[in-house]
Amino acid sequence: MANSAIRIGIIGSEGRMGQALQQAIADAGHSCAGGVDKNGDVSGLAANCDALVDFSAPAALSENLQAAQAASVPMVIGTTGLADDHHTLIGDAAQNIAILQTGNTSLGVTLLAHLVQQAASKLGDDWDIEIVEMHHRMKVDAPSGTALLLGEAAAKGRGIDLAANTESGRDGHTGKRAEGAIGFAALRGGTVAGDHSVTFAGSEERITLTHNAENRMIFARGAIKAAEWLIGQPSGLYSMDKVLGL
């Protein structure tokens, strides 16, 4: 399907990512089947496209999933700030349609997460893991979806549960760092598209893996690659790893 023109519908078309997606669709030789935003006709859009790409808001996810299922259309979900109940909705919908959900559609970040998992699996608990991210001043959620994605990769590499081993928002007299914890720090300011670093700090040595996003187009291009790959896949929940063949 990647070599054939496809019709892609955009949920959240008026936002910054929505505009980038329109450009990426054109650059890839595909056609934009249309776009919707708050209170838009998602069902009508879903009925007229080969794939949906959603970069809207968590509050709209339930309606978007219902529309995709009704039209039997695969869906790429790049919306961040999702809670446990949102992931439950996604898992339920994935029994009926193909869904690719990720905190970051960048191919570079996808590879970074793979490397983080590998490093975490090889280094012991005496190597502290710290994840630092910076985004533009308008971002509303923290840590970023990408930071959490990287944290999940590190936790998977160590065979631990991220939620039970997270340290974030340190302030004041916090006491010493918990052994085996995965730390998070979020910076906000300016127009930064997205910087992420994962540091493995051992005794007298450090390894830092970093990805810097210079423009939102990298996320848009990755989302279109994901949509190309997702079309024709059986019902199920997929990640960006599959797009890169990892």
C-alpha positions as CSV (number, residue, x, y, z in Angstrom):
1,M,0.0,0.0,0.0
2,A,2.9,2.3,0.6
3,N,3.5,2.7,-3.2
4,S,-0.2,3.5,-3.9
5,A,-2.1,6.7,-3.3
6,I,-4.3,6.5,-0.3
7,R,-7.0,8.8,1.2
8,I,-6.1,9.9,4.7
9,G,-8.5,11.7,7.0
10,I,-7.1,14.1,9.7
11,I,-8.7,14.4,13.1
12,G,-7.5,17.7,14.6
13,S,-6.9,19.3,11.2
14,E,-6.7,22.9,12.3
15,G,-4.0,22.4,14.9
16,R,-0.3,22.7,14.2
17,M,0.1,19.0,13.7
18,G,-3.0,19.0,11.5
19,Q,-1.4,21.5,9.2
20,A,1.9,19.6,9.1
21,L,-0.1,16.4,8.3
22,Q,-1.7,18.0,5.3
23,Q,1.7,18.9,3.9
24,A,3.1,15.4,4.6
25,I,0.2,13.8,2.9
26,A,0.8,15.9,-0.3
27,D,4.5,15.2,-0.2
28,A,3.9,11.5,0.0
29,G,1.7,11.6,-3.1
30,H,-1.5,10.8,-1.2
31,S,-4.7,12.7,-0.9
32,C,-6.3,14.3,2.1
33,A,-9.8,13.0,2.5
34,G,-10.7,16.0,4.7
35,G,-10.3,17.0,8.3
36,V,-12.4,17.7,11.3
37,D,-11.9,19.5,14.6
38,K,-14.1,19.9,17.7
39,N,-17.7,19.1,17.0
40,G,-16.8,18.0,13.4
41,D,-18.4,15.1,11.5
42,V,-15.9,12.3,12.3
43,S,-18.3,9.6,11.1
44,G,-18.6,11.3,7.7
45,L,-14.8,11.7,7.4
46,A,-14.2,8.0,8.4
47,A,-16.6,6.8,5.8
48,N,-14.6,8.5,3.0
49,C,-11.0,7.6,3.8
50,D,-8.6,4.7,3.8
51,A,-7.1,5.6,7.1
52,L,-7.6,8.1,9.9
53,V,-4.8,10.0,11.7
54,D,-5.8,11.5,15.1
55,F,-3.8,14.3,16.7
56,S,-6.8,15.9,18.5
57,A,-7.5,15.7,22.3
58,P,-8.1,12.9,24.8
59,A,-11.7,14.0,25.3
60,A,-12.5,13.3,21.7
61,L,-11.0,9.8,21.6
62,S,-14.1,7.8,22.4
63,E,-16.1,9.4,19.6
64,N,-13.2,9.1,17.2
65,L,-12.8,5.3,17.9
66,Q,-16.5,4.7,17.5
67,A,-16.5,6.4,14.1
68,A,-13.4,4.4,12.9
69,Q,-15.0,1.1,14.0
70,A,-18.3,1.9,12.3
71,A,-16.5,2.6,9.0
72,S,-14.0,-0.3,9.5
73,V,-11.1,2.2,9.0
74,P,-7.7,1.7,10.5
75,M,-6.5,4.5,12.8
76,V,-3.2,6.1,13.8
77,I,-3.4,7.7,17.2
78,G,-0.7,10.3,18.1
79,T,-2.8,12.2,20.7
80,T,-0.8,12.5,23.9
81,G,-2.0,13.0,27.5
82,L,-4.0,9.8,27.5
83,A,-5.1,8.2,30.8
84,D,-5.7,4.5,31.6
85,D,-9.3,4.7,30.6
86,H,-8.3,5.9,27.1
87,H,-5.9,3.0,26.7
88,T,-8.8,0.7,27.7
89,L,-10.9,2.2,25.0
90,I,-8.1,1.8,22.4
91,G,-7.6,-1.8,23.4
92,D,-11.3,-2.6,23.1
93,A,-11.5,-0.9,19.6
94,A,-8.4,-2.8,18.5
95,Q,-10.4,-6.0,18.6
96,N,-12.4,-4.7,15.6
97,I,-9.9,-2.5,13.6
98,A,-6.2,-2.0,13.2
99,I,-4.9,0.7,15.5
100,L,-1.4,2.1,15.8
101,Q,-1.1,4.2,19.0
102,T,2.1,5.9,20.0
103,G,3.4,8.8,22.1
104,N,5.6,9.8,19.2
105,T,5.4,9.1,15.4
106,S,9.0,10.1,14.6
107,L,11.0,7.3,13.1
108,G,14.1,8.6,14.9
109,V,12.4,8.5,18.3
110,T,11.1,5.0,17.5
111,L,14.7,3.8,16.9
112,L,15.8,5.7,20.1
113,A,13.3,3.8,22.2
114,H,14.6,0.6,20.8
115,L,18.2,1.6,21.8
116,V,17.0,2.6,25.2
117,Q,15.4,-0.8,25.8
118,Q,18.5,-2.5,24.7
119,A,20.7,-0.4,27.0
120,A,18.4,-0.9,29.9
121,S,18.4,-4.7,29.4
122,K,22.2,-4.8,29.5
123,L,23.0,-2.4,32.3
124,G,22.2,-3.2,36.0
125,D,20.1,-1.4,38.5
126,D,23.3,0.5,39.7
127,W,23.0,2.5,36.5
128,D,20.4,5.3,37.2
129,I,18.1,6.2,34.4
130,E,17.0,9.8,34.0
131,I,14.8,11.1,31.2
132,V,14.8,14.9,30.4
133,E,12.4,16.5,27.8
134,M,11.8,20.0,26.6
135,H,9.0,21.4,24.6
136,H,7.4,24.7,23.6
137,R,5.6,26.9,26.1
138,M,2.2,25.9,24.7
139,K,2.4,22.2,25.5
140,V,-0.1,21.2,28.2
141,D,0.9,17.7,29.3
142,A,4.0,16.6,31.2
143,P,6.0,14.4,31.1
144,S,5.5,14.3,27.3
145,G,4.1,11.3,25.6
146,T,7.5,10.7,24.1
147,A,9.2,10.8,27.5
148,L,6.7,8.2,28.8
149,L,7.3,6.1,25.7
150,L,11.1,6.1,26.5
151,G,10.4,5.4,30.1
152,E,8.3,2.4,29.1
153,A,11.1,1.2,26.8
154,A,13.6,1.4,29.7
155,A,11.2,-0.3,32.1
156,K,10.6,-3.1,29.5
157,G,14.4,-3.5,29.2
158,R,14.7,-4.0,32.9
159,G,11.6,-6.1,33.2
160,I,9.9,-3.8,35.7
161,D,6.6,-1.8,35.9
162,L,7.2,1.9,35.0
163,A,4.4,3.3,37.2
164,A,5.8,1.5,40.3
165,N,9.4,2.8,39.6
166,T,8.9,6.4,38.5
167,E,10.4,9.5,40.1
168,S,9.3,12.9,38.9
169,G,8.6,16.4,40.0
170,R,11.4,16.4,42.6
171,D,11.3,19.5,44.8
172,G,12.6,20.3,48.3
173,H,14.1,17.7,50.6
174,T,13.2,14.5,48.7
175,G,15.7,12.1,50.2
176,K,18.1,10.0,48.2
177,R,17.2,8.6,44.8
178,A,15.4,5.2,44.9
179,E,17.4,2.3,43.6
180,G,16.2,1.2,40.2
181,A,13.9,4.2,39.7
182,I,13.4,5.9,36.3
183,G,13.4,9.7,36.7
184,F,11.6,12.3,34.6
185,A,12.2,16.0,34.3
186,A,10.1,18.3,32.0
187,L,11.2,21.7,30.7
188,R,9.0,24.2,28.9
189,G,9.8,27.3,26.9
190,G,10.1,29.0,23.6
191,T,9.2,27.2,20.4
192,V,11.1,23.9,21.0
193,A,9.5,21.1,18.9
194,G,10.8,18.4,21.2
195,D,14.1,17.4,22.7
196,H,14.5,14.2,24.6
197,S,17.5,12.7,26.4
198,V,17.9,9.4,28.3
199,T,20.9,9.3,30.6
200,F,22.2,6.1,32.1
201,A,24.4,7.2,35.0
202,G,26.8,4.6,36.4
203,S,29.7,4.8,38.8
204,E,32.1,7.4,37.2
205,E,30.6,7.1,33.7
206,R,27.5,8.1,31.8
207,I,25.8,7.2,28.6
208,T,23.3,9.6,27.1
209,L,21.0,8.9,24.1
210,T,19.4,12.0,22.6
211,H,16.9,12.9,19.9
212,N,16.2,16.5,18.9
213,A,13.2,17.4,16.8
214,E,13.8,20.5,14.7
215,N,10.3,20.6,13.1
216,R,6.9,19.0,13.5
217,M,7.1,17.7,10.0
218,I,9.1,14.7,11.3
219,F,6.1,13.6,13.3
220,A,3.8,14.2,10.4
221,R,6.0,12.2,8.0
222,G,6.2,9.4,10.5
223,A,2.4,9.4,11.0
224,I,1.9,9.0,7.2
225,K,4.4,6.2,7.1
226,A,2.4,4.6,9.9
227,A,-0.9,5.0,8.0
228,E,0.7,3.5,4.9
229,W,1.8,0.4,6.9
230,L,-1.4,0.1,8.9
231,I,-3.7,-0.3,5.9
232,G,-4.3,-3.9,5.2
233,Q,-3.2,-5.1,8.7
234,P,-5.6,-7.3,10.7
235,S,-7.4,-5.9,13.7
236,G,-5.0,-5.4,16.6
237,L,-3.0,-2.8,18.5
238,Y,0.4,-1.9,16.9
239,S,3.3,0.3,17.7
240,M,5.8,2.3,15.6
241,D,8.3,-0.5,16.0
242,K,6.4,-2.5,13.4
243,V,6.7,0.4,10.9
244,L,10.5,0.1,11.1
245,G,10.5,-3.6,11.3
246,L,12.0,-3.7,14.8
